[in-house]
Amino acid sequence: MKDFSYENIEAATKGFSFEQLIGKGSHGSVYKGKLKGGKLVAVKKPLEGVRTLGDDPKLSNEIDILSSIKNSSVVNLIGVCHGPSGKFLIMDFMPNGSLHDLLHLLPDPPSWPRRAVMAIQIARAILSLHEAKPPIIHRDIKSANILIDRNWNARLADFSLAVRDDSSQSPVSTVPAGTIGYLDPCYTESGQLGPKSDVFSFGVVLLELISSRKVMDMDGDPSSIIAWAVPMIGSRRVAEVCDRRVALPDGMLRPIDRMLSIAVRCVSENVERRPLMGEVVGELQRVVEGIWWPIWGPVRRKITDRVRRCVRAWRRCAKKRVTTTKIACKDHLIDGGNHDCSDDGVSPSRKA
């Protein structure tokens, strides 16, 4: 992790100008920056006037968490900067915004295969947190905290609320925090936090990813995406849950049905019935394989057929060269075939 000077970061963000602002929340503002050499970065700056003594503990916690995680589906922390208002986070810039914007604001919604790939990328990011020593609980998994890189891969971000689960037996006791609609009701009611609180939030994101419906829609009836989707999924009305802006190709309904079944288990009111993230990743892996195999199957067959044709043509050509050589040299095959023909067809011994 690299230490950046405040002067360089200030220059990269054009003095933290408004035109460079790309996001703002309760824990800080995020600016687009361009370092010397042309590398684009995202700079998370603590809010002015929030810090009292020392650095903002939430940003310090985020630095600690991100510096300990190495996963391609988690936003990459490049370094830190010590500024007048505390520590700044310097991260890779995600040019395609957030999953929330992709689903709700942009005109071109993602395809079904792309959604399935994003689902497993998010699940793998959460799994990497839960498999850490000690486990890390994100506490604020939502579509706005899932960023899209230049290759349209999903990356989990914003670890300001994340906590380490140092208790090996009992759940962590903490004041509930997160975002309404994504928050596990079992956590908000009891204050008992565990990895399955993240599982619940992931289930909500999965419903949002498939339906493109707002998690909390005050104009909808019901307003909650869970109360809206789960009854339809239970009644096998899968097509009604899917984003209607994107056509359902042949063979796509079954994989989506499996993804929705996973989501329903994740948002179960009974914590014990929720799967662990390892199980979720395994099931989503099978879903993705089931989607891409029919797509790549014909392409794979074409490539295989072409390779076979090339091999057959090469064999015919090689056989023809061998046959021609034998015909040209048959009058000179002496001493059991160990005779070497010169270019003019006369053996070296006869030349001598």
C-alpha positions as CSV (number, residue, x, y, z in Angstrom):
1,M,0.0,0.0,0.0
2,K,1.5,3.3,-1.1
3,D,1.5,6.6,0.8
4,F,0.5,9.6,-1.4
5,S,1.3,13.2,-0.6
6,Y,-1.6,15.5,-0.1
7,E,-0.3,17.9,-2.8
8,N,-0.3,15.1,-5.4
9,I,-3.9,14.0,-4.5
10,E,-5.1,17.6,-4.4
11,A,-3.6,18.1,-7.9
12,A,-5.1,14.8,-9.2
13,T,-8.6,15.9,-8.1
14,K,-8.2,19.5,-9.3
15,G,-8.4,20.7,-5.7
16,F,-11.4,18.4,-4.9
17,S,-13.5,20.4,-7.4
18,F,-17.2,19.8,-7.7
19,E,-16.8,18.5,-11.3
20,Q,-14.6,15.7,-9.9
21,L,-17.2,14.6,-7.3
22,I,-18.6,11.1,-8.1
23,G,-20.2,10.2,-4.8
24,K,-21.2,11.4,-1.4
25,G,-22.4,9.6,1.7
26,S,-22.5,9.8,5.5
27,H,-18.9,8.7,5.8
28,G,-17.2,10.8,3.2
29,S,-17.1,12.1,-0.4
30,V,-15.5,10.3,-3.4
31,Y,-13.6,12.2,-6.1
32,K,-12.3,11.1,-9.4
33,G,-8.6,11.8,-9.7
34,K,-5.8,11.4,-12.3
35,L,-2.3,10.7,-11.0
36,K,0.9,11.6,-12.7
37,G,1.3,9.1,-15.4
38,G,-2.4,9.1,-16.3
39,K,-3.7,6.4,-13.9
40,L,-7.3,7.1,-12.8
41,V,-8.2,6.7,-9.2
42,A,-11.1,7.2,-6.8
43,V,-10.2,9.3,-3.7
44,K,-12.4,8.9,-0.6
45,K,-12.2,12.0,1.5
46,P,-13.6,12.3,5.1
47,L,-16.4,14.8,5.5
48,E,-15.2,18.2,6.7
49,G,-16.0,19.0,10.4
50,V,-16.7,15.4,11.2
51,R,-13.3,14.6,12.7
52,T,-12.7,15.6,16.3
53,L,-9.6,13.9,17.6
54,G,-7.4,11.7,15.4
55,D,-8.5,10.1,12.2
56,D,-12.1,9.2,11.3
57,P,-12.4,5.7,12.9
58,K,-14.7,4.5,10.1
59,L,-12.2,5.4,7.4
60,S,-9.3,3.9,9.4
61,N,-11.4,0.7,9.8
62,E,-12.0,0.6,6.1
63,I,-8.3,1.0,5.4
64,D,-7.5,-1.9,7.8
65,I,-10.2,-4.1,6.2
66,L,-9.3,-3.4,2.6
67,S,-5.5,-3.8,3.2
68,S,-6.1,-7.3,4.5
69,I,-8.3,-8.5,1.6
70,K,-6.9,-9.8,-1.7
71,N,-9.8,-10.7,-4.0
72,S,-10.5,-9.7,-7.6
73,S,-14.2,-9.0,-6.7
74,V,-13.3,-6.5,-4.0
75,V,-12.4,-2.9,-4.9
76,N,-8.6,-2.5,-4.8
77,L,-7.0,-0.2,-2.3
78,I,-4.0,1.5,-3.9
79,G,-2.8,3.6,-0.9
80,V,-3.6,6.3,1.6
81,C,-3.0,10.0,1.9
82,H,-2.7,12.1,5.1
83,G,-4.7,15.3,4.6
84,P,-5.8,18.2,6.7
85,S,-9.1,16.4,7.6
86,G,-7.5,12.9,8.2
87,K,-6.7,9.9,6.1
88,F,-7.9,9.7,2.5
89,L,-8.4,6.4,0.7
90,I,-6.9,6.0,-2.8
91,M,-8.6,3.2,-4.8
92,D,-9.0,2.0,-8.3
93,F,-11.4,4.0,-10.3
94,M,-14.6,2.2,-11.4
95,P,-15.6,3.8,-14.7
96,N,-19.0,2.2,-15.0
97,G,-20.5,3.4,-11.8
98,S,-22.5,1.2,-9.4
99,L,-24.9,-1.7,-9.8
100,H,-27.7,0.5,-8.6
101,D,-27.1,3.0,-11.4
102,L,-26.8,0.2,-13.9
103,L,-30.2,-1.3,-12.9
104,H,-32.2,1.8,-12.2
105,L,-30.7,4.8,-14.1
106,L,-28.9,3.7,-17.2
107,P,-30.9,3.0,-20.4
108,D,-29.2,-0.3,-21.4
109,P,-29.8,-2.9,-18.7
110,P,-27.4,-5.8,-18.4
111,S,-28.0,-9.1,-20.2
112,W,-29.1,-12.2,-18.3
113,P,-25.7,-14.0,-18.6
114,R,-24.0,-10.8,-17.4
115,R,-26.3,-10.6,-14.4
116,A,-25.5,-14.2,-13.5
117,V,-21.8,-13.5,-13.7
118,M,-22.2,-10.4,-11.5
119,A,-24.2,-12.4,-9.0
120,I,-21.4,-14.9,-8.5
121,Q,-18.7,-12.2,-8.4
122,I,-20.5,-10.5,-5.6
123,A,-21.0,-13.8,-3.8
124,R,-17.3,-14.6,-4.1
125,A,-16.4,-11.2,-2.7
126,I,-18.6,-11.8,0.4
127,L,-17.3,-15.3,0.8
128,S,-13.7,-14.0,0.9
129,L,-14.7,-11.8,3.8
130,H,-16.4,-14.6,5.7
131,E,-13.4,-16.9,5.2
132,A,-10.9,-14.3,6.6
133,K,-9.3,-14.9,9.9
134,P,-11.1,-13.6,11.9
135,P,-14.3,-13.4,9.6
136,I,-15.3,-10.0,8.3
137,I,-18.9,-9.0,8.2
138,H,-19.6,-6.2,5.7
139,R,-22.9,-4.9,7.2
140,D,-23.8,-2.7,4.3
141,I,-24.1,-4.9,1.2
142,K,-26.3,-3.1,-1.3
143,S,-26.4,-2.3,-5.0
144,A,-25.0,1.2,-4.5
145,N,-21.9,-0.4,-2.8
146,I,-21.2,-2.7,-5.7
147,L,-19.1,-1.0,-8.3
148,I,-18.6,-1.9,-12.0
149,D,-15.1,-1.9,-13.5
150,R,-14.2,-1.2,-17.1
151,N,-14.6,-4.8,-18.0
152,W,-18.2,-4.8,-16.5
153,N,-17.1,-7.0,-13.5
154,A,-18.8,-6.3,-10.2
155,R,-16.7,-5.3,-7.2
156,L,-17.7,-5.0,-3.6
157,A,-16.9,-1.6,-2.0
158,D,-17.4,0.7,1.0
159,F,-16.2,-1.2,4.1
160,S,-16.7,1.7,6.5
161,L,-19.3,-0.3,8.5
162,A,-17.4,-3.7,8.3
163,V,-16.5,-5.4,11.6
164,R,-14.3,-8.4,12.4
165,D,-16.1,-11.3,14.1
166,D,-13.6,-12.1,16.9
167,S,-16.2,-14.2,18.7
168,S,-15.8,-17.9,17.7
169,Q,-19.1,-19.0,19.3
170,S,-21.7,-16.3,19.8
171,P,-22.9,-13.6,17.4
172,V,-21.4,-10.1,17.6
173,S,-23.4,-7.7,19.7
174,T,-23.4,-4.3,18.1
175,V,-25.7,-1.3,17.4
176,P,-27.5,-2.1,14.1
177,A,-26.2,-0.2,11.1
178,G,-26.8,-0.5,7.4
179,T,-29.4,0.5,4.8
180,I,-33.1,0.1,5.2
181,G,-34.4,-2.6,2.8
182,Y,-31.2,-4.5,2.8
183,L,-30.9,-4.9,6.6
184,D,-31.4,-8.3,8.2
185,P,-34.5,-7.9,10.4
186,C,-33.1,-10.5,12.8
187,Y,-30.1,-8.2,13.3
188,T,-32.1,-5.0,13.7
189,E,-34.4,-6.6,16.3
190,S,-31.7,-8.3,18.4
191,G,-28.5,-6.5,17.7
192,Q,-26.9,-9.9,17.1
193,L,-24.7,-9.8,14.0
194,G,-23.3,-12.8,12.2
195,P,-22.2,-13.8,8.6
196,K,-25.8,-14.7,7.8
197,S,-26.7,-11.0,8.1
198,D,-24.6,-10.5,5.0
199,V,-26.3,-13.5,3.4
200,F,-29.7,-11.8,3.9
201,S,-28.4,-8.6,2.3
202,F,-27.0,-10.5,-0.6
203,G,-30.4,-12.2,-1.2
204,V,-32.0,-8.8,-1.4
205,V,-29.4,-7.7,-4.0
206,L,-30.0,-10.9,-6.0
207,L,-33.7,-10.1,-6.1
208,E,-32.9,-6.6,-7.2
209,L,-30.4,-7.8,-9.8
210,I,-33.0,-10.1,-11.4
211,S,-36.0,-7.8,-11.2
212,S,-34.5,-4.3,-11.5
213,R,-37.1,-3.3,-9.0
214,K,-36.3,-0.8,-6.2
215,V,-35.7,-2.5,-2.9
216,M,-38.0,-0.1,-1.2
217,D,-40.6,1.3,-3.6
218,M,-43.0,3.7,-1.9
219,D,-45.2,3.7,-5.0
220,G,-45.4,-0.1,-5.1
221,D,-47.7,-2.4,-3.3
222,P,-46.1,-4.0,-1.4
223,S,-43.2,-1.5,-1.0
224,S,-40.6,-4.2,0.0
225,I,-39.0,-6.1,-2.8
226,I,-39.1,-9.2,-0.5
227,A,-42.8,-9.0,0.1
228,W,-43.3,-8.4,-3.6
229,A,-41.1,-11.1,-5.0
230,V,-41.2,-14.1,-2.6
231,P,-44.9,-14.9,-3.0
232,M,-44.6,-14.8,-6.9
233,I,-41.5,-17.1,-6.7
234,G,-43.4,-19.5,-4.5
235,S,-46.3,-19.6,-7.0
236,R,-43.8,-20.3,-9.8
237,R,-44.5,-17.0,-11.5
238,V,-40.8,-16.6,-12.3
239,A,-41.2,-14.6,-15.5
240,E,-43.2,-11.9,-13.6
241,V,-40.3,-11.3,-11.3
242,C,-37.8,-10.8,-14.2
243,D,-36.8,-7.5,-15.6
244,R,-39.2,-7.1,-18.5
245,R,-36.8,-4.7,-20.4
246,V,-34.7,-7.7,-21.3
247,A,-36.1,-10.6,-23.3
248,L,-35.9,-14.1,-21.9
249,P,-34.1,-16.3,-24.4
250,D,-34.8,-20.0,-24.7
251,G,-33.4,-22.0,-21.9
252,M,-32.9,-19.0,-19.7
253,L,-35.9,-19.3,-17.4
254,R,-34.6,-22.4,-15.6
255,P,-31.3,-20.8,-14.5
256,I,-33.1,-17.6,-13.4
257,D,-35.5,-19.8,-11.4
258,R,-32.5,-21.4,-9.6
259,M,-31.1,-18.0,-8.8
260,L,-34.4,-16.8,-7.4
261,S,-34.6,-20.0,-5.3
262,I,-31.2,-19.1,-3.8
263,A,-32.4,-15.6,-3.1
264,V,-35.5,-16.8,-1.3
265,R,-33.4,-19.0,1.0
266,C,-31.0,-16.1,1.7
267,V,-33.8,-13.8,2.8
268,S,-35.5,-16.3,5.0
269,E,-36.8,-15.0,8.3
270,N,-35.3,-18.0,10.0
271,V,-31.5,-17.5,10.2
272,E,-30.9,-21.2,10.4
273,R,-32.5,-21.8,7.0
274,R,-30.2,-19.4,5.3
275,P,-27.3,-20.9,3.4
276,L,-23.7,-20.1,4.1
277,M,-21.9,-18.1,1.4
278,G,-19.8,-21.1,0.4
279,E,-23.0,-22.9,-0.5
280,V,-24.4,-19.9,-2.4
281,V,-21.2,-19.6,-4.5
282,G,-21.3,-23.3,-5.3
283,E,-25.0,-23.1,-6.5
284,L,-24.4,-19.9,-8.5
285,Q,-21.3,-21.6,-10.1
286,R,-23.6,-24.3,-11.4
287,V,-26.1,-21.7,-12.6
288,V,-23.4,-19.8,-14.6
289,E,-22.1,-23.0,-16.1
290,G,-25.6,-24.0,-17.1
291,I,-26.1,-20.6,-18.8
292,W,-22.8,-20.4,-20.7
293,W,-22.5,-24.0,-21.9
294,P,-25.4,-23.7,-24.3
295,I,-24.0,-20.4,-25.6
296,W,-20.5,-21.7,-26.0
297,G,-21.4,-25.2,-27.1
298,P,-21.9,-24.4,-30.8
299,V,-18.8,-22.2,-30.9
300,R,-16.8,-24.9,-29.2
301,R,-18.0,-27.5,-31.8
302,K,-17.1,-25.2,-34.7
303,I,-13.6,-24.7,-33.3
304,T,-13.2,-28.4,-32.7
305,D,-14.4,-29.2,-36.3
306,R,-12.0,-26.7,-37.8
307,V,-9.1,-28.1,-35.8
308,R,-9.9,-31.6,-37.0
309,R,-10.1,-30.5,-40.6
310,C,-6.7,-28.9,-40.3
311,V,-5.2,-32.0,-38.8
312,R,-6.7,-34.2,-41.5
313,A,-5.3,-31.9,-44.2
314,W,-1.9,-31.9,-42.6
315,R,-1.9,-35.7,-42.4
316,R,-2.8,-35.9,-46.2
317,C,-0.1,-33.5,-47.1
318,A,2.5,-35.3,-44.9
319,K,1.5,-38.7,-46.4
320,K,1.9,-37.3,-49.9
321,R,5.4,-36.0,-49.2
322,V,6.5,-39.3,-47.8
323,T,5.1,-41.3,-50.7
324,T,6.8,-38.9,-53.3
325,T,10.1,-39.3,-51.5
326,K,9.9,-43.1,-51.6
327,I,9.1,-43.2,-55.3
328,A,12.0,-40.9,-56.2
329,C,14.5,-42.9,-54.2
330,K,13.4,-46.5,-54.7
331,D,16.1,-47.2,-57.2
332,H,18.8,-46.2,-54.7
333,L,17.5,-48.1,-51.6
334,I,20.4,-50.4,-50.8
335,D,22.0,-51.8,-47.7
336,G,18.6,-52.3,-46.0
337,G,17.4,-48.8,-46.8
338,N,20.3,-47.0,-45.1
339,H,21.5,-45.3,-48.3
340,D,21.5,-41.5,-48.5
341,C,20.5,-40.0,-51.8
342,S,22.2,-36.8,-52.9
343,D,20.3,-34.0,-54.6
344,D,21.1,-35.3,-58.1
345,G,19.9,-38.8,-57.3
346,V,23.4,-40.3,-57.4
347,S,24.9,-41.9,-54.2
348,P,28.0,-40.4,-52.7
349,S,29.9,-43.7,-53.1
350,R,29.3,-43.8,-56.9
351,K,30.3,-40.1,-57.2
352,A,33.6,-41.0,-55.6
